[in-house]
Amino acid sequence: MSNDGEFETGLTPEILAEVWPIAPSDRRKHSDIFDDLLPTKDCKNDELFYPALLARVRSDHRFFFRLDQRFWKGPSPKEKNKSFGLRSHAWLSRKLQSDVQFKDLDESHLFPNLAEQNVYELYLLLIDLEVHSGDSLRLPSGKTPPIEAIELSQSSDWIAIRDQLRSLLESLDAPDTAMAEAIRVKSEALLAACIRHGELATVASVLEERREGLLELLEPLLRSPQVVKLFDKISTATADVVDSLESMTDDLLSLDHKAMLAGSARYAADHEYENADRKDRQLMRVRLDEVDVAEAADEAAKAARDKALLVFPT
């Protein structure tokens, strides 16, 4: 998706007025949208209205999407035909060479006229916004949240797209190529949403399995306050956090195992010392040295484990 600067030399207010003419009566009718664009009296003036509209479309994708949807969700085919999606589709179709179908259009067919390219990019932007619309709108900024961080409920936008497609189909009461193209685009959006729903469900399932596996691994360490605090948070941990915890848990379990072995060795050395023949002084000295070595090893192993626990996230 091009950045804002790429629109400046091609897409002008005059061309926007040609592509997306919005009648003064519609500006009044939808004044709740246009009130923060210009004062009411200035909205009537094309020379003020279209430069302001172009600037807002460039800088505020939510505004662009909201305005398009206001027409798109209108009660009649006539209202729907006022949306940017259908207006730009019709405008670009007229600009294409006769042997190129709009559905086959990509950047290899794009026009030497930069304005036409810019209009096509805005059309693609709008489709992208439609596909990803939901409670948390993903803007084409190049930064997308990791898929596991997206709430699975957002994938339910397939239902909204299905309902929009159903509405379009019900509105098609006569042959209308623009409406048919809109139905095709909406069908592709529904397919993408269904695929995304399946992907999110799979990711969520795998992540839940990893969380459960991590909880099982950490059970032996529940005697530690840090692990107890962490235990409840793992059920909502993202994949990045689980990645980090799995790596740290492997190291921590290794240190804990070494501490357990050192503790067992210390217990055995103490037992040997306690049961040694007190009359055999040389043996007693050997057993006492073994106790000292085992005790030092036990303390060192526990210290290493406890140090690792201190930096374990909670």
ZIWO-V858898 format. One record per helix or strand of 3 or more residues. SS is the DSSP state (@ for helix, = for strand). FROM is the first residue (numbers start at 1). TO is the last residue. If there is no record, write none. Layout:
SS/FROM/TO  SS/FROM/TO
This chain:
@/4/7  @/13/19  @/24/29  @/31/34  @/40/43  @/46/59  @/61/72  @/77/80  @/84/95  @/102/104  @/107/109  @/114/131  @/147/149  @/152/171  @/177/221  @/225/231  @/234/236  @/239/274  @/281/310
